Structures are given as structure tokens and as C-alpha cells.
Amino acid sequence: MSYVILGLLHIARMSLYDLMKAFEVGASLFYGSSAGSIKRSLDKLLAEGAVEVTRQEPGARGRREYGLTSLGRQKFATWMQGEVQGNFDVTGVARIYFLGLVPPADRPPIIARLRECITAELERLESVERQISGQEVPDTYRDVGRFSQAALHYGLSSTRHTYDWLTAFEAEVMKHDETK
């Protein structure tokens, strides 16, 4: 959540309300959030010095506008360039979402790490498929096994699609960035 907030604040200074709206119309494509979780992450980033209050309206409930500090910019850049950890549909897609904030020369290594992540997941699922294929399932668990395999096949299909999409996306980014 923190890195998504840093990315959004990279685009523009925002209030808590603006951040909630930005999640609603964009980041919710890959990241679920609530007002409370956004507020907690924003407060944590503020305490760390990654964001700062750039404008405060008077009054106890005055609108606060937040912006990135140099530490926040550095944390965001380090995260974008770092290893993809956790759920690819969240952390990988978040990097794709914010790829336009990264200089064109820095994009290929990020996409390569995304591809490595999805390749490792595909290899893991294919290994599971090999391990269970041909195993004898007792009649009492045949339906359980059948539907468990269906879930595995969904995961394989989804991961293969992501790999194919990422390969095409990488080619498109490389072609587009070469023309700049």
C-alpha cells in the first residue's frame, strides 16, 4: 500500500480524500483498499519522512495536502527497481501501473524482473502439475481431486496468459521507447 501511495504522490500532491479517489478510479484495478488502510499507510509514510504535509488549511479538520520528500522518491525508485515479492497481481501490476514514472532506460530491467517472477511461478505450477498427474485418487476423493486440478489448471492458464501478455508488453515498450 505504501508504495502505491508513493507512486500516486509522485504524480501529484494529494489530500487523503484525493488519494482515496485515486485508488477508487485507478489503483483499485490491482489493489484493494479502504479509507482506514490508506490513512494508516499515509501516517506511517509521514512518520518515516517519506511524505510531508505540503499545505494545511486552517481548522481542526482542515484539508491537508501531502507530497513526496526526497526519501519518498528514493524509496519509490528502489521499490520499482527491486525484486518482485508477494502476489504478482498486486506488486507486479502496481509496477506496470507506475512504469511511466520511470525513465525509459530504466524500464527494461523492471520488466525483465516481472517476467522472471512470472516465469518462476509458471515453473512452480508446472512442477505441481507433473507431481500430481497420473496419481491414483481414491474414489471417495475423486471429486475433490478433480476440482483441485481444475483450480491448478486455472492457475496455469492465468499464469501462461500473464507471461504471454508480459512478453508482448515488453516488446511494445521497447519499440515505443526506442522511437523517443
HELIX and SHEET records of a PDB file:
HELIX    1   1 SER A    2  ILE A   11  1                                  10    
HELIX    2   2 LEU A   16  VAL A   25  1                                  10    
HELIX    3   3 ALA A   27  LEU A   29  5                                   3    
HELIX    4   4 ALA A   35  GLU A   48  1                                  14    
HELIX    5   5 SER A   70  GLN A   81  1                                  12    
HELIX    6   6 PHE A   88  GLY A   92  3                                   5    
HELIX    7   7 VAL A   93  TYR A   97  1                                   5    
HELIX    8   8 LEU A   99  LEU A  101  5                                   3    
HELIX    9   9 PRO A  104  ASP A  106  5                                   3    
HELIX   10  10 ARG A  107  ILE A  132  1                                  26    
HELIX   11  11 ASP A  139  TYR A  141  5                                   3    
HELIX   12  12 ARG A  142  GLU A  178  1                                  37    
SHEET    1   A 2 VAL A  51  GLN A  56  0                                        
SHEET    2   A 2 ARG A  64  LEU A  68 -1                                        
END                                                                             
